[in-house]
């Protein structure tokens, strides 16, 4: 479990089905992530998060004060296969309030200090301006742009020594 000033970041359990469903069926959240998922796929997604493959880490984010579900964050192998990628999905009511940056910073710190990762990458659609700003604010640097998943993707990276 990780804690930030306002959040608790902990492992996902089977009891989190409704929260995972809320994220994966939310059109605003999934706008730049390939769209919403079919409701029949939620159980399979949750099962992978509860029992992740090696070198994959999935967490739920909850507000400390209210115990409300904020979203999900993960570290798992990037499509390139040679680095771990940080990914996050927060419900819209938590956007623009600093929660994503707070949790992103905490998980990056965990990746570098506990997992001893040399670097972490992030990939987002170039059209997702909020996510681009968040990654840059966290100290990540744009390393390449690619066409993938039917859209232009910006790939960012941060090295252990770059962490603020």
NUSE-852697 format. One record per residue (C-alpha): x, y, z; residue in three letters. Coordinates in pm, whole numbers, plus 50000, padded with zeros to 5 digits. Example, Ala and Ser with C-alpha at 12.3 -4.5 7.8 and 13.67 -1.06 7.14 Angstrom:
<torlos>
<torlo><px>51230</px><py>49550</py><pz>50780</pz><r>ALA</r></torlo>
<torlo><px>51367</px><py>49894</py><pz>50714</pz><r>SER</r></torlo>
</torlos>
This chain:
<torlos>
<torlo><px>50000</px><py>50000</py><pz>50000</pz><r>UNK</r></torlo>
<torlo><px>50115</px><py>50353</py><pz>49918</pz><r>UNK</r></torlo>
<torlo><px>49989</px><py>50675</py><pz>50070</pz><r>UNK</r></torlo>
<torlo><px>49997</px><py>51030</py><pz>49945</pz><r>UNK</r></torlo>
<torlo><px>49872</px><py>51343</py><pz>50115</pz><r>UNK</r></torlo>
<torlo><px>49515</px><py>51272</py><pz>50005</pz><r>UNK</r></torlo>
<torlo><px>49508</px><py>50917</py><pz>49871</pz><r>UNK</r></torlo>
<torlo><px>49556</px><py>50554</py><pz>49959</pz><r>UNK</r></torlo>
<torlo><px>49689</px><py>50342</py><pz>49673</pz><r>UNK</r></torlo>
<torlo><px>49638</px><py>49971</py><pz>49732</pz><r>UNK</r></torlo>
<torlo><px>49611</px><py>49639</py><pz>49554</pz><r>UNK</r></torlo>
<torlo><px>49292</px><py>49564</py><pz>49369</pz><r>UNK</r></torlo>
<torlo><px>49068</px><py>49284</py><pz>49499</pz><r>UNK</r></torlo>
<torlo><px>48765</px><py>49101</py><pz>49366</pz><r>UNK</r></torlo>
<torlo><px>48554</px><py>49336</py><pz>49581</pz><r>UNK</r></torlo>
<torlo><px>48649</px><py>49621</py><pz>49346</pz><r>UNK</r></torlo>
<torlo><px>48436</px><py>49496</py><pz>49056</pz><r>UNK</r></torlo>
<torlo><px>48191</px><py>49788</py><pz>49064</pz><r>UNK</r></torlo>
<torlo><px>48471</px><py>50046</py><pz>49071</pz><r>UNK</r></torlo>
<torlo><px>48661</px><py>49881</py><pz>48784</pz><r>UNK</r></torlo>
<torlo><px>48335</px><py>49859</py><pz>48588</pz><r>UNK</r></torlo>
<torlo><px>48269</px><py>50229</py><pz>48649</pz><r>UNK</r></torlo>
<torlo><px>48609</px><py>50322</py><pz>48503</pz><r>UNK</r></torlo>
<torlo><px>48591</px><py>50092</py><pz>48199</pz><r>UNK</r></torlo>
<torlo><px>48236</px><py>50194</py><pz>48106</pz><r>UNK</r></torlo>
<torlo><px>48296</px><py>50569</py><pz>48143</pz><r>UNK</r></torlo>
<torlo><px>48312</px><py>50736</py><pz>47801</pz><r>UNK</r></torlo>
<torlo><px>48506</px><py>51040</py><pz>47926</pz><r>UNK</r></torlo>
<torlo><px>48772</px><py>50826</py><pz>48098</pz><r>UNK</r></torlo>
<torlo><px>48805</px><py>50592</py><pz>47801</pz><r>UNK</r></torlo>
<torlo><px>48801</px><py>50861</py><pz>47529</pz><r>UNK</r></torlo>
<torlo><px>49175</px><py>50828</py><pz>47460</pz><r>UNK</r></torlo>
<torlo><px>49205</px><py>50465</py><pz>47569</pz><r>UNK</r></torlo>
<torlo><px>49030</px><py>50286</py><pz>47288</pz><r>UNK</r></torlo>
<torlo><px>48676</px><py>50351</py><pz>47408</pz><r>UNK</r></torlo>
<torlo><px>48463</px><py>50182</py><pz>47667</pz><r>UNK</r></torlo>
<torlo><px>48482</px><py>49809</py><pz>47719</pz><r>UNK</r></torlo>
<torlo><px>48201</px><py>49557</py><pz>47692</pz><r>UNK</r></torlo>
<torlo><px>48046</px><py>49482</py><pz>48029</pz><r>UNK</r></torlo>
<torlo><px>48114</px><py>49110</py><pz>47972</pz><r>UNK</r></torlo>
<torlo><px>48490</px><py>49183</py><pz>47967</pz><r>UNK</r></torlo>
<torlo><px>48503</px><py>49351</py><pz>48310</pz><r>UNK</r></torlo>
<torlo><px>48539</px><py>49025</py><pz>48506</pz><r>UNK</r></torlo>
<torlo><px>48836</px><py>48922</py><pz>48292</pz><r>UNK</r></torlo>
<torlo><px>49000</px><py>49266</py><pz>48329</pz><r>UNK</r></torlo>
<torlo><px>48951</px><py>49252</py><pz>48706</pz><r>UNK</r></torlo>
<torlo><px>49090</px><py>48898</py><pz>48728</pz><r>UNK</r></torlo>
<torlo><px>49409</px><py>49009</py><pz>48550</pz><r>UNK</r></torlo>
<torlo><px>49445</px><py>49302</py><pz>48791</pz><r>UNK</r></torlo>
<torlo><px>49387</px><py>49085</py><pz>49099</pz><r>UNK</r></torlo>
<torlo><px>49635</px><py>48818</py><pz>48983</pz><r>UNK</r></torlo>
<torlo><px>49869</px><py>49008</py><pz>48753</pz><r>UNK</r></torlo>
<torlo><px>50142</px><py>48845</py><pz>48549</pz><r>UNK</r></torlo>
<torlo><px>50502</px><py>48890</py><pz>48660</pz><r>UNK</r></torlo>
<torlo><px>50630</px><py>49247</py><pz>48645</pz><r>UNK</r></torlo>
<torlo><px>50277</px><py>49393</py><pz>48643</pz><r>UNK</r></torlo>
<torlo><px>50130</px><py>49598</py><pz>48926</pz><r>UNK</r></torlo>
<torlo><px>49773</px><py>49727</py><pz>48947</pz><r>UNK</r></torlo>
<torlo><px>49635</px><py>49951</py><pz>49219</pz><r>UNK</r></torlo>
<torlo><px>49312</px><py>50127</py><pz>49309</pz><r>UNK</r></torlo>
<torlo><px>49319</px><py>50486</py><pz>49427</pz><r>UNK</r></torlo>
<torlo><px>49091</px><py>50598</py><pz>49709</pz><r>UNK</r></torlo>
<torlo><px>49048</px><py>50935</py><pz>49873</pz><r>UNK</r></torlo>
<torlo><px>49173</px><py>50915</py><pz>50233</pz><r>UNK</r></torlo>
<torlo><px>48915</px><py>51150</py><pz>50374</pz><r>UNK</r></torlo>
<torlo><px>48601</px><py>51001</py><pz>50218</pz><r>UNK</r></torlo>
<torlo><px>48718</px><py>50650</py><pz>50113</pz><r>UNK</r></torlo>
<torlo><px>48572</px><py>50733</py><pz>49770</pz><r>UNK</r></torlo>
<torlo><px>48704</px><py>50553</py><pz>49464</pz><r>UNK</r></torlo>
<torlo><px>48922</px><py>50790</py><pz>49259</pz><r>UNK</r></torlo>
<torlo><px>49060</px><py>50560</py><pz>48989</pz><r>UNK</r></torlo>
<torlo><px>49326</px><py>50310</py><pz>48889</pz><r>UNK</r></torlo>
<torlo><px>49701</px><py>50325</py><pz>48833</pz><r>UNK</r></torlo>
<torlo><px>49940</px><py>50058</py><pz>48710</pz><r>UNK</r></torlo>
<torlo><px>50294</px><py>49968</py><pz>48618</pz><r>UNK</r></torlo>
<torlo><px>50310</px><py>49696</py><pz>48357</pz><r>UNK</r></torlo>
<torlo><px>50516</px><py>49605</py><pz>48050</pz><r>UNK</r></torlo>
<torlo><px>50496</px><py>49857</py><pz>47767</pz><r>UNK</r></torlo>
<torlo><px>50405</px><py>49737</py><pz>47417</pz><r>UNK</r></torlo>
<torlo><px>50775</px><py>49751</py><pz>47328</pz><r>UNK</r></torlo>
<torlo><px>50827</px><py>49486</py><pz>47598</pz><r>UNK</r></torlo>
<torlo><px>51150</px><py>49625</py><pz>47740</pz><r>UNK</r></torlo>
<torlo><px>51028</px><py>49876</py><pz>48000</pz><r>UNK</r></torlo>
<torlo><px>50746</px><py>49922</py><pz>48249</pz><r>UNK</r></torlo>
<torlo><px>50477</px><py>50172</py><pz>48159</pz><r>UNK</r></torlo>
<torlo><px>50282</px><py>50380</py><pz>48407</pz><r>UNK</r></torlo>
<torlo><px>49913</px><py>50411</py><pz>48323</pz><r>UNK</r></torlo>
<torlo><px>49629</px><py>50579</py><pz>48508</pz><r>UNK</r></torlo>
<torlo><px>49256</px><py>50625</py><pz>48480</pz><r>UNK</r></torlo>
<torlo><px>49073</px><py>50861</py><pz>48716</pz><r>UNK</r></torlo>
<torlo><px>48703</px><py>50931</py><pz>48727</pz><r>UNK</r></torlo>
<torlo><px>48619</px><py>51277</py><pz>48584</pz><r>UNK</r></torlo>
<torlo><px>48508</px><py>51426</py><pz>48916</pz><r>UNK</r></torlo>
<torlo><px>48871</px><py>51396</py><pz>49036</pz><r>UNK</r></torlo>
<torlo><px>49028</px><py>51561</py><pz>48728</pz><r>UNK</r></torlo>
<torlo><px>49205</px><py>51895</py><pz>48762</pz><r>UNK</r></torlo>
<torlo><px>49246</px><py>51870</py><pz>49139</pz><r>UNK</r></torlo>
<torlo><px>49602</px><py>51738</py><pz>49157</pz><r>UNK</r></torlo>
<torlo><px>49512</px><py>51379</py><pz>49250</pz><r>UNK</r></torlo>
<torlo><px>49665</px><py>51226</py><pz>48937</pz><r>UNK</r></torlo>
<torlo><px>49996</px><py>51409</py><pz>48984</pz><r>UNK</r></torlo>
<torlo><px>50010</px><py>51317</py><pz>49350</pz><r>UNK</r></torlo>
<torlo><px>49955</px><py>50947</py><pz>49283</pz><r>UNK</r></torlo>
<torlo><px>50174</px><py>50941</py><pz>48971</pz><r>UNK</r></torlo>
<torlo><px>50463</px><py>51083</py><pz>49171</pz><r>UNK</r></torlo>
<torlo><px>50415</px><py>50827</py><pz>49447</pz><r>UNK</r></torlo>
<torlo><px>50405</px><py>50530</py><pz>49207</pz><r>UNK</r></torlo>
<torlo><px>50712</px><py>50655</py><pz>49019</pz><r>UNK</r></torlo>
<torlo><px>50896</px><py>50685</py><pz>49349</pz><r>UNK</r></torlo>
<torlo><px>50789</px><py>50328</py><pz>49435</pz><r>UNK</r></torlo>
<torlo><px>50907</px><py>50204</py><pz>49094</pz><r>UNK</r></torlo>
<torlo><px>51249</px><py>50362</py><pz>49131</pz><r>UNK</r></torlo>
<torlo><px>51315</px><py>50296</py><pz>49500</pz><r>UNK</r></torlo>
<torlo><px>51144</px><py>49964</py><pz>49569</pz><r>UNK</r></torlo>
<torlo><px>51137</px><py>49796</py><pz>49228</pz><r>UNK</r></torlo>
<torlo><px>51474</px><py>49953</py><pz>49133</pz><r>UNK</r></torlo>
<torlo><px>51355</px><py>50032</py><pz>48781</pz><r>UNK</r></torlo>
<torlo><px>51607</px><py>50223</py><pz>48569</pz><r>UNK</r></torlo>
<torlo><px>51330</px><py>50406</py><pz>48379</pz><r>UNK</r></torlo>
<torlo><px>50953</px><py>50421</py><pz>48336</pz><r>UNK</r></torlo>
<torlo><px>50762</px><py>50510</py><pz>48019</pz><r>UNK</r></torlo>
<torlo><px>50412</px><py>50640</py><pz>47957</pz><r>UNK</r></torlo>
<torlo><px>50213</px><py>50644</py><pz>47635</pz><r>UNK</r></torlo>
<torlo><px>49912</px><py>50858</py><pz>47563</pz><r>UNK</r></torlo>
<torlo><px>49732</px><py>50988</py><pz>47261</pz><r>UNK</r></torlo>
<torlo><px>49884</px><py>51317</py><pz>47153</pz><r>UNK</r></torlo>
<torlo><px>49530</px><py>51459</py><pz>47148</pz><r>UNK</r></torlo>
<torlo><px>49501</px><py>51396</py><pz>47525</pz><r>UNK</r></torlo>
<torlo><px>49639</px><py>51735</py><pz>47627</pz><r>UNK</r></torlo>
<torlo><px>49561</px><py>51691</py><pz>47998</pz><r>UNK</r></torlo>
<torlo><px>49764</px><py>51372</py><pz>48011</pz><r>UNK</r></torlo>
<torlo><px>50053</px><py>51530</py><pz>47819</pz><r>UNK</r></torlo>
<torlo><px>50066</px><py>51816</py><pz>48071</pz><r>UNK</r></torlo>
<torlo><px>50050</px><py>51574</py><pz>48364</pz><r>UNK</r></torlo>
<torlo><px>50339</px><py>51365</py><pz>48230</pz><r>UNK</r></torlo>
<torlo><px>50552</px><py>51673</py><pz>48165</pz><r>UNK</r></torlo>
<torlo><px>50471</px><py>51817</py><pz>48508</pz><r>UNK</r></torlo>
<torlo><px>50582</px><py>51486</py><pz>48664</pz><r>UNK</r></torlo>
<torlo><px>50924</px><py>51525</py><pz>48503</pz><r>UNK</r></torlo>
<torlo><px>50873</px><py>51288</py><pz>48211</pz><r>UNK</r></torlo>
<torlo><px>51022</px><py>51383</py><pz>47876</pz><r>UNK</r></torlo>
<torlo><px>50879</px><py>51319</py><pz>47531</pz><r>UNK</r></torlo>
<torlo><px>51099</px><py>51064</py><pz>47353</pz><r>UNK</r></torlo>
<torlo><px>50901</px><py>50973</py><pz>47042</pz><r>UNK</r></torlo>
<torlo><px>50572</px><py>51000</py><pz>46860</pz><r>UNK</r></torlo>
<torlo><px>50421</px><py>50698</py><pz>46685</pz><r>UNK</r></torlo>
<torlo><px>50107</px><py>50605</py><pz>46497</pz><r>UNK</r></torlo>
<torlo><px>49949</px><py>50320</py><pz>46691</pz><r>UNK</r></torlo>
<torlo><px>49598</px><py>50211</py><pz>46785</pz><r>UNK</r></torlo>
<torlo><px>49456</px><py>50432</py><pz>46510</pz><r>UNK</r></torlo>
<torlo><px>49594</px><py>50758</py><pz>46653</pz><r>UNK</r></torlo>
<torlo><px>49912</px><py>50953</py><pz>46711</pz><r>UNK</r></torlo>
<torlo><px>50072</px><py>50843</py><pz>47040</pz><r>UNK</r></torlo>
<torlo><px>50322</px><py>51040</py><pz>47247</pz><r>UNK</r></torlo>
<torlo><px>50568</px><py>50827</py><pz>47440</pz><r>UNK</r></torlo>
<torlo><px>50731</px><py>50977</py><pz>47746</pz><r>UNK</r></torlo>
<torlo><px>51011</px><py>50853</py><pz>47967</pz><r>UNK</r></torlo>
<torlo><px>51167</px><py>50929</py><pz>48302</pz><r>UNK</r></torlo>
<torlo><px>51486</px><py>50780</py><pz>48438</pz><r>UNK</r></torlo>
<torlo><px>51556</px><py>50707</py><pz>48803</pz><r>UNK</r></torlo>
<torlo><px>51805</px><py>50995</py><pz>48820</pz><r>UNK</r></torlo>
<torlo><px>51548</px><py>51239</py><pz>48673</pz><r>UNK</r></torlo>
<torlo><px>51287</px><py>51192</py><pz>48947</pz><r>UNK</r></torlo>
<torlo><px>51218</px><py>51520</py><pz>49122</pz><r>UNK</r></torlo>
</torlos>
